[in-house]
Amino acid sequence: MSDDVNNVPNNEEGEELDNIIVLNDENGDEIEFEFLDLIEYDGEEYVVLLPNDEEEADEVVILKLEDTDSEDEESYVSVEDEDVLQAVFDIFKEKFKDEFNFMDE
């Protein structure tokens, strides 16, 4: 999802974050994200993540949560359907309209 999020609250330097998710990209590299929300839409669950990379910090990433055989693991998959992405992002924007300043492209 490439919608912009501005004025994301910054954490004080040295503050430990407990809402950090580390995912592996297609090359096996680890990427850190800040977990922002879990949104249910059309019977499915989606996570809204903010990359910890300063260059990418103005866009959120939306991934679909999928069950795995293990109770201790969750799987996140890309969402290809632009209508679903937009619907999930619209729900996120409505829930957090007082916490973030959203910019429309």
N, CA, C and O of each residue as an XYZ file, in Angstrom:
420
protein
N       0.858     -1.172      0.000
C       0.000      0.000      0.000
C       0.890      1.215      0.000
O       1.864      1.264      0.752
N       0.598      2.155     -0.787
C       1.488      3.300     -0.877
C       0.789      4.588     -0.490
O       0.991      5.626     -1.121
N      -0.033      4.522      0.546
C      -0.663      5.738      1.037
C       0.226      6.367      2.088
O       0.842      5.674      2.897
N       0.284      7.668      2.068
C       1.194      8.384      2.951
C       0.603      8.573      4.340
O      -0.594      8.811      4.500
N       1.455      8.462      5.323
C       1.099      8.758      6.706
C       2.105      9.784      7.187
O       3.313      9.552      7.124
N       1.622     10.904      7.660
C       2.507     11.944      8.173
C       2.363     12.066      9.679
O       1.355     11.663     10.259
N       3.381     12.626     10.292
C       3.370     12.898     11.727
C       3.103     11.657     12.560
O       2.317     11.689     13.507
N       3.757     10.576     12.205
C       3.689      9.376     13.023
C       4.442      9.670     14.309
O       5.567     10.166     14.268
N       3.831      9.368     15.454
C       4.511      9.678     16.714
C       5.894      9.039     16.772
O       6.039      7.833     16.571
N       6.890      9.844     17.043
C       8.256      9.337     17.173
C       8.475      8.846     18.589
O       7.938      9.409     19.543
N       9.256      7.808     18.720
C       9.592      7.286     20.032
C      10.852      7.977     20.521
O      11.736      8.320     19.736
N      10.920      8.175     21.820
C      12.097      8.788     22.405
C      13.302      7.900     22.152
O      13.189      6.675     22.175
N      14.445      8.508     21.913
C      15.645      7.736     21.631
C      15.946      6.811     22.803
O      15.912      7.223     23.962
N      16.240      5.564     22.484
C      16.559      4.595     23.517
C      15.346      3.892     24.094
O      15.498      2.953     24.875
N      14.142      4.322     23.731
C      12.940      3.690     24.256
C      12.744      2.331     23.588
O      12.828      2.216     22.365
N      12.488      1.325     24.380
C      12.296     -0.030     23.863
C      10.892     -0.167     23.297
O       9.916      0.186     23.959
N      10.787     -0.674     22.082
C       9.485     -0.870     21.463
C       9.087     -2.334     21.566
O       9.874     -3.215     21.219
N       7.871     -2.605     22.040
C       7.425     -3.982     22.129
C       6.472     -4.334     21.001
O       5.950     -5.448     20.962
N       6.237     -3.411     20.090
C       5.329     -3.683     18.995
C       6.081     -3.752     17.658
O       5.554     -3.357     16.617
N       7.308     -4.255     17.704
C       8.119     -4.398     16.502
C       7.972     -5.822     15.968
O       8.091     -6.799     16.708
N       7.715     -5.912     14.678
C       7.616     -7.196     13.989
C       8.762     -7.267     12.993
O       8.996     -6.322     12.240
N       9.475     -8.386     12.989
C      10.563     -8.585     12.030
C      10.099     -9.619     11.016
O       9.764    -10.750     11.370
N      10.085     -9.216      9.750
C       9.684    -10.101      8.665
C      10.853    -10.295      7.711
O      11.758     -9.464      7.644
N      10.825    -11.386      6.984
C      11.837    -11.656      5.970
C      11.269    -11.328      4.601
O      10.148    -11.718      4.274
N      12.050    -10.608      3.802
C      11.605    -10.290      2.444
C      11.915    -11.449      1.512
O      12.384    -12.499      1.951
N      11.651    -11.256      0.215
C      11.846    -12.339     -0.755
C      13.303    -12.763     -0.890
O      13.585    -13.847     -1.401
N      14.240    -11.915     -0.433
C      15.666    -12.249     -0.477
C      16.164    -12.853      0.839
O      17.343    -13.184      0.968
N      15.262    -12.995      1.810
C      15.648    -13.539      3.102
C      16.182    -12.499      4.069
O      16.593    -12.839      5.179
N      16.181    -11.223      3.659
C      16.655    -10.148      4.535
C      15.585     -9.803      5.562
O      14.393     -9.801      5.257
N      16.026     -9.511      6.788
C      15.095     -9.131      7.844
C      14.757     -7.648      7.744
O      15.635     -6.807      7.556
N      13.462     -7.342      7.875
C      12.987     -5.964      7.833
C      12.119     -5.745      9.063
O      11.233     -6.547      9.358
N      12.381     -4.646      9.783
C      11.604     -4.337     10.979
C      10.437     -3.421     10.630
O      10.569     -2.473      9.857
N       9.287     -3.739     11.230
C       8.082     -2.934     11.077
C       7.511     -2.637     12.447
O       7.660     -3.431     13.376
N       6.865     -1.505     12.570
C       6.090     -1.209     13.760
C       4.656     -1.652     13.507
O       4.043     -1.254     12.516
N       4.132     -2.464     14.392
C       2.746     -2.915     14.278
C       1.834     -1.762     14.660
O       1.945     -1.221     15.760
N       0.926     -1.376     13.754
C       0.007     -0.282     14.028
C      -1.387     -0.769     14.396
O      -2.011     -0.231     15.311
N      -1.887     -1.794     13.682
C      -3.249     -2.238     13.959
C      -3.521     -3.577     13.290
O      -2.847     -3.970     12.338
N      -4.527     -4.262     13.815
C      -5.067     -5.472     13.216
C      -6.500     -5.142     12.834
O      -7.294     -4.738     13.683
N      -6.831     -5.311     11.566
C      -8.147     -4.913     11.068
C      -8.835     -6.122     10.455
O      -8.245     -6.859      9.665
N     -10.099     -6.314     10.834
C     -10.892     -7.370     10.242
C     -11.717     -6.768      9.115
O     -12.376     -5.741      9.280
N     -11.665     -7.434      7.959
C     -12.428     -6.978      6.798
C     -12.875     -8.200      6.002
O     -12.061     -9.048      5.636
N     -14.150     -8.278      5.744
C     -14.727     -9.325      4.907
C     -14.318    -10.725      5.388
O     -13.987    -11.599      4.586
N     -14.348    -10.917      6.712
C     -14.050    -12.215      7.291
C     -12.579    -12.577      7.371
O     -12.236    -13.681      7.795
N     -11.711    -11.671      6.973
C     -10.264    -11.899      7.015
C      -9.623    -10.871      7.950
O     -10.215     -9.832      8.242
N      -8.402    -11.174      8.417
C      -7.670    -10.236      9.265
C      -6.449     -9.722      8.525
O      -5.758    -10.468      7.831
N      -6.198     -8.420      8.690
C      -5.081     -7.748      8.027
C      -4.297     -6.957      9.057
O      -4.873     -6.352      9.961
N      -2.968     -6.968      8.911
C      -2.130     -6.156      9.789
C      -1.703     -4.912      9.027
O      -1.422     -4.960      7.829
N      -1.660     -3.801      9.746
C      -1.165     -2.544      9.193
C       0.163     -2.278      9.873
O       0.239     -2.151     11.095
N       1.217     -2.195      9.057
C       2.582     -2.070      9.558
C       3.232     -0.812      9.008
O       2.918     -0.362      7.906
N       4.139     -0.256      9.792
C       4.922      0.905      9.377
C       6.389      0.495      9.344
O       6.937      0.092     10.370
N       7.039      0.591      8.173
C       8.460      0.226      8.110
C       9.289      1.079      9.070
O       9.046      2.277      9.212
N      10.270      0.453      9.728
C      11.160      1.188     10.625
C      12.249      1.923      9.868
O      13.028      2.662     10.471
N      12.318      1.734      8.563
C      13.284      2.403      7.704
C      12.836      3.845      7.499
O      11.724      4.083      7.027
N      13.684      4.808      7.848
C      13.338      6.228      7.736
C      12.892      6.612      6.325
O      12.018      7.464      6.167
N      13.482      5.992      5.300
C      13.140      6.328      3.927
C      11.745      5.840      3.551
O      11.118      6.404      2.653
N      11.256      4.819      4.212
C       9.955      4.228      3.902
C       8.895      4.595      4.938
O       7.770      4.102      4.855
N       9.221      5.441      5.904
C       8.361      5.668      7.058
C       7.101      6.473      6.759
O       6.305      6.713      7.668
N       6.897      6.894      5.523
C       5.679      7.644      5.227
C       4.632      6.796      4.516
O       3.620      7.322      4.053
N       4.866      5.493      4.425
C       3.912      4.589      3.802
C       3.683      3.392      4.708
O       4.614      2.872      5.323
N       2.428      2.960      4.782
C       2.130      1.769      5.557
C       2.109      0.558      4.644
O       1.945      0.669      3.429
N       2.278     -0.598      5.262
C       2.219     -1.873      4.555
C       1.047     -2.649      5.145
O       0.913     -2.754      6.364
N       0.206     -3.190      4.276
C      -0.932     -3.982      4.710
C      -0.722     -5.413      4.215
O      -0.532     -5.651      3.022
N      -0.760     -6.357      5.156
C      -0.579     -7.762      4.833
C      -1.738     -8.569      5.415
O      -2.285     -8.223      6.462
N      -2.097     -9.632      4.733
C      -3.164    -10.512      5.202
C      -2.574    -11.530      6.172
O      -1.517    -12.108      5.920
N      -3.263    -11.737      7.267
C      -2.853    -12.702      8.279
C      -3.417    -14.068      7.899
O      -4.618    -14.216      7.672
N      -2.535    -15.060      7.833
C      -2.972    -16.417      7.524
C      -2.559    -17.356      8.632
O      -1.484    -17.218      9.217
N      -3.415    -18.302      8.911
C      -3.116    -19.309      9.926
C      -2.058    -20.269      9.402
O      -1.955    -20.520      8.201
N      -1.285    -20.792     10.327
C      -0.304    -21.834      9.999
C      -0.640    -23.062     10.838
O      -1.542    -23.026     11.675
N       0.085    -24.136     10.608
C      -0.132    -25.364     11.374
C       0.299    -25.203     12.823
O      -0.174    -25.924     13.701
N       1.200    -24.252     13.073
C       1.716    -24.017     14.420
C       0.920    -22.912     15.108
O       0.628    -21.881     14.501
N       0.570    -23.129     16.370
C      -0.136    -22.097     17.131
C       0.774    -20.931     17.481
O       0.294    -19.839     17.784
N       2.090    -21.151     17.443
C       3.052    -20.128     17.828
C       3.465    -19.230     16.668
O       4.153    -18.230     16.875
N       3.055    -19.572     15.458
C       3.478    -18.807     14.291
C       2.285    -18.230     13.539
O       1.204    -18.817     13.494
N       2.517    -17.072     12.958
C       1.545    -16.466     12.063
C       2.234    -16.238     10.738
O       3.452    -16.066     10.679
N       1.465    -16.236      9.694
C       2.008    -15.992      8.370
C       1.341    -14.745      7.797
O       0.130    -14.567      7.930
N       2.122    -13.893      7.170
C       1.610    -12.679      6.548
C       1.868    -12.762      5.055
O       2.983    -13.061      4.628
N       0.838    -12.497      4.259
C       0.983    -12.567      2.813
C       0.561    -11.249      2.184
O      -0.274    -10.522      2.723
N       1.149    -10.957      1.042
C       0.820     -9.743      0.299
C      -0.618     -9.800     -0.181
O      -1.167    -10.870     -0.444
N      -1.209     -8.624     -0.289
C      -2.569     -8.507     -0.798
C      -2.482     -7.873     -2.181
O      -1.990     -6.755     -2.331
N      -2.956     -8.587     -3.178
C      -2.882     -8.110     -4.555
C      -4.097     -7.275     -4.952
O      -4.005     -6.442     -5.854
N      -5.219     -7.484     -4.297
C      -6.463     -6.813     -4.654
C      -6.452     -5.367     -4.145
O      -6.523     -5.123     -2.940
N      -6.361     -4.421     -5.071
C      -6.294     -2.999     -4.701
C      -7.551     -2.532     -3.972
O      -7.471     -1.658     -3.108
N      -8.715     -3.104     -4.308
C      -9.956     -2.722     -3.635
C      -9.931     -3.137     -2.169
O     -10.380     -2.389     -1.301
N      -9.408     -4.323     -1.896
C      -9.286     -4.793     -0.515
C      -8.290     -3.922      0.241
O      -8.555     -3.510      1.370
N      -7.145     -3.640     -0.377
C      -6.143     -2.780      0.271
C      -6.736     -1.429      0.628
O      -6.539     -0.933      1.737
N      -7.458     -0.835     -0.306
C      -8.040      0.484     -0.063
C      -9.096      0.427      1.035
O      -9.166      1.324      1.875
N      -9.919     -0.621      1.032
C     -10.953     -0.760      2.057
C     -10.333     -0.897      3.450
O     -10.791     -0.264      4.402
N      -9.290     -1.725      3.564
C      -8.608     -1.902      4.852
C      -7.957     -0.588      5.278
O      -8.036     -0.203      6.445
N      -7.317      0.095      4.338
C      -6.674      1.363      4.679
C      -7.698      2.415      5.089
O      -7.432      3.214      5.987
N      -8.857      2.429      4.449
C      -9.915      3.371      4.823
C     -10.399      3.125      6.251
O     -10.647      4.072      6.998
N     -10.532      1.856      6.627
C     -10.907      1.524      8.010
C      -9.827      2.010      8.967
O     -10.133      2.604     10.000
N      -8.572      1.761      8.629
C      -7.451      2.215      9.456
C      -7.463      3.734      9.604
O      -7.302      4.250     10.710
N      -7.653      4.452      8.497
C      -7.674      5.920      8.549
C      -8.796      6.425      9.440
O      -8.602      7.380     10.192
N      -9.963      5.805      9.369
C     -11.090      6.232     10.188
C     -10.802      5.998     11.677
O     -11.097      6.852     12.513
N     -10.224      4.837     11.999
C      -9.917      4.527     13.394
C      -8.869      5.458     13.987
O      -8.921      5.773     15.176
N      -7.913      5.903     13.163
C      -6.777      6.671     13.670
C      -6.745      8.107     13.152
O      -5.686      8.734     13.125
N      -7.897      8.626     12.743
C      -7.935      9.973     12.177
C      -7.472     11.043     13.154
O      -7.000     12.099     12.733
N      -7.600     10.788     14.450
C      -7.175     11.768     15.449
C      -5.712     11.599     15.867
O      -5.167     12.459     16.559
N      -5.074     10.504     15.455
C      -3.694     10.239     15.849
C      -2.675     10.518     14.745
O      -1.513     10.805     15.032
N      -3.100     10.436     13.495
C      -2.207     10.636     12.364
C      -2.773     11.706     11.438
O      -3.985     11.912     11.370
N      -1.885     12.375     10.734
C      -2.302     13.273      9.663
C      -2.076     12.531      8.353
O      -0.937     12.309      7.943
N      -3.166     12.152      7.705
C      -3.067     11.400      6.461
C      -3.058     12.356      5.281
O      -3.792     13.344      5.248
N      -2.209     12.038      4.315
C      -2.135     12.816      3.078
C      -2.671     11.968      1.946
O      -2.261     10.818      1.790
N      -3.575     12.507      1.156
C      -4.048     11.814     -0.032
C      -3.122     12.114     -1.184
O      -2.635     13.234     -1.341
N      -2.881     11.080     -2.000
C      -1.987     11.275     -3.147
C      -2.737     11.946     -4.271
O      -2.163     12.201     -5.330
